[in-house]
Amino acid sequence: MSRVRMVSASRAAKDQFEKDSLLGKSLGHWRIQFPIELSLYLENQTGLPFLYNYEIERALKEGDDDLILVFIHDDVTLLDFFWPDTLSKWTRTFDIVGLAGNVRRTPLQPTWGHILNESGNFEPDQEVNLCGAVSTGLSFPSLIGYYGAPGRECRLMDGLFLAARTEIFRRFGLRFDVGFPFHFYDLDLCRQAELLGIRMGVAPIPALHASAGNYGGGAWLEGYRNYLAKWGE
């Protein structure tokens, strides 16, 4: 199995992170079973792309191109006992691996799973275009968002979990855009990857996510405007 390094940031302090967050409560169990490395930023106010890029540069300096970097939100836990093995396999199939995604991209698309209808309102994209599954809540079983069969190549993926081998960042020069501190950094990365010919796809790794997403707030709308300004659609 390849080395795996999880990268995550949390606004919580150490005790609160370990007690209350889904990731914090599960890390200890995973690290007993697997040689998982961890880069954790607590009490964080720094934009995620800045932290993620720092970890990419750090990994590149180490020189292990097979090291798998997993960029994961602190309110996520993975429900697959063997997820490091599963991830090791799927990062040989796709260059960047996610848990939920869309096989297409439409003009002005506001999220990986929503499109704008003719009235200019958000609506979920058709299931035929979506893949992956993420459960929403604080414990399992909970509401399961099943989007479609995994294993499909995608053009957009959800940033709650994105993973790639260090070799991909070295070979293509791909980095996160620090202009998208907490919103749209995932869609932007996917757009960059598409232009570079990097293959993206969803792996069959079940996950529990405490949040269903935060769309429409002030920071999100600012990110959306910046995203459209950068990409022109």
DAHU-V185842 format. One record per residue. N is the residue number from 1. RES is the residue in one small letter. D_LAST is the distance of its C-alpha to the last C-alpha in Angstrom with 1 decimal. Layout:
{{N & RES & D_LAST} {N & RES & D_LAST}}
This chain:
{{1 & m & 40.5} {2 & s & 38.2} {3 & r & 38.1} {4 & v & 35.5} {5 & r & 34.4} {6 & m & 32.6} {7 & v & 30.5} {8 & s & 30.0} {9 & a & 30.0} {10 & s & 31.5} {11 & r & 32.3} {12 & a & 35.7} {13 & a & 38.9} {14 & k & 40.6} {15 & d & 42.9} {16 & q & 40.3} {17 & f & 37.9} {18 & e & 40.7} {19 & k & 42.0} {20 & d & 39.0} {21 & s & 35.8} {22 & l & 35.3} {23 & l & 34.7} {24 & g & 37.7} {25 & k & 40.0} {26 & s & 39.3} {27 & l & 39.2} {28 & g & 43.0} {29 & h & 43.5} {30 & w & 41.1} {31 & r & 42.4} {32 & i & 46.0} {33 & q & 45.1} {34 & f & 42.7} {35 & p & 42.5} {36 & i & 39.2} {37 & e & 38.4} {38 & l & 36.6} {39 & s & 34.7} {40 & l & 34.5} {41 & y & 33.4} {42 & l & 35.2} {43 & e & 34.9} {44 & n & 31.5} {45 & q & 29.3} {46 & t & 27.5} {47 & g & 23.8} {48 & l & 23.6} {49 & p & 21.9} {50 & f & 24.8} {51 & l & 27.3} {52 & y & 25.7} {53 & n & 25.5} {54 & y & 29.1} {55 & e & 30.2} {56 & i & 28.5} {57 & e & 30.5} {58 & r & 33.6} {59 & a & 33.4} {60 & l & 32.9} {61 & k & 36.0} {62 & e & 38.0} {63 & g & 37.5} {64 & d & 37.3} {65 & d & 34.4} {66 & d & 35.2} {67 & l & 34.6} {68 & i & 32.0} {69 & l & 29.9} {70 & v & 28.9} {71 & f & 26.4} {72 & i & 27.3} {73 & h & 27.2} {74 & d & 30.6} {75 & d & 30.6} {76 & v & 30.4} {77 & t & 33.4} {78 & l & 33.7} {79 & l & 36.1} {80 & d & 37.0} {81 & f & 40.3} {82 & f & 39.5} {83 & w & 35.9} {84 & p & 36.5} {85 & d & 38.0} {86 & t & 35.2} {87 & l & 32.6} {88 & s & 34.6} {89 & k & 34.5} {90 & w & 30.9} {91 & t & 29.8} {92 & r & 31.7} {93 & t & 29.7} {94 & f & 26.2} {95 & d & 25.2} {96 & i & 23.4} {97 & v & 24.7} {98 & g & 23.4} {99 & l & 25.0} {100 & a & 22.2} {101 & g & 19.1} {102 & n & 16.9} {103 & v & 17.5} {104 & r & 14.2} {105 & r & 10.5} {106 & t & 8.7} {107 & p & 5.4} {108 & l & 5.1} {109 & q & 8.1} {110 & p & 10.2} {111 & t & 12.9} {112 & w & 14.2} {113 & g & 16.4} {114 & h & 14.7} {115 & i & 12.4} {116 & l & 11.8} {117 & n & 14.6} {118 & e & 15.3} {119 & s & 16.7} {120 & g & 13.6} {121 & n & 15.7} {122 & f & 15.5} {123 & e & 17.5} {124 & p & 18.5} {125 & d & 17.3} {126 & q & 20.2} {127 & e & 22.7} {128 & v & 22.7} {129 & n & 19.3} {130 & l & 20.5} {131 & c & 23.2} {132 & g & 25.4} {133 & a & 27.3} {134 & v & 27.7} {135 & s & 30.5} {136 & t & 30.0} {137 & g & 33.0} {138 & l & 35.6} {139 & s & 37.9} {140 & f & 38.1} {141 & p & 38.4} {142 & s & 35.7} {143 & l & 32.7} {144 & i & 31.2} {145 & g & 27.6} {146 & y & 27.9} {147 & y & 24.7} {148 & g & 26.1} {149 & a & 28.2} {150 & p & 27.4} {151 & g & 27.5} {152 & r & 24.4} {153 & e & 21.8} {154 & c & 18.4} {155 & r & 14.9} {156 & l & 14.4} {157 & m & 17.5} {158 & d & 18.9} {159 & g & 20.1} {160 & l & 23.4} {161 & f & 24.8} {162 & l & 23.6} {163 & a & 26.3} {164 & a & 26.8} {165 & r & 29.8} {166 & t & 30.2} {167 & e & 30.4} {168 & i & 26.7} {169 & f & 25.9} {170 & r & 28.7} {171 & r & 27.8} {172 & f & 24.1} {173 & g & 24.0} {174 & l & 21.3} {175 & r & 21.1} {176 & f & 19.3} {177 & d & 17.4} {178 & v & 19.7} {179 & g & 17.1} {180 & f & 16.3} {181 & p & 20.0} {182 & f & 20.1} {183 & h & 16.7} {184 & f & 13.6} {185 & y & 15.8} {186 & d & 16.1} {187 & l & 12.5} {188 & d & 12.1} {189 & l & 15.4} {190 & c & 14.5} {191 & r & 11.5} {192 & q & 14.2} {193 & a & 16.8} {194 & e & 15.1} {195 & l & 14.9} {196 & l & 18.5} {197 & g & 19.8} {198 & i & 20.8} {199 & r & 21.8} {200 & m & 20.8} {201 & g & 22.7} {202 & v & 24.5} {203 & a & 28.2} {204 & p & 30.8} {205 & i & 31.5} {206 & p & 32.1} {207 & a & 31.1} {208 & l & 31.7} {209 & h & 29.2} {210 & a & 30.6} {211 & s & 27.4} {212 & a & 25.1} {213 & g & 22.2} {214 & n & 21.4} {215 & y & 18.4} {216 & g & 18.1} {217 & g & 20.3} {218 & g & 19.9} {219 & a & 19.1} {220 & w & 16.6} {221 & l & 14.8} {222 & e & 15.0} {223 & g & 13.5} {224 & y & 10.5} {225 & r & 10.1} {226 & n & 10.8} {227 & y & 8.5} {228 & l & 5.3} {229 & a & 7.6} {230 & k & 8.4} {231 & w & 5.7} {232 & g & 3.8} {233 & e & 0.0}}
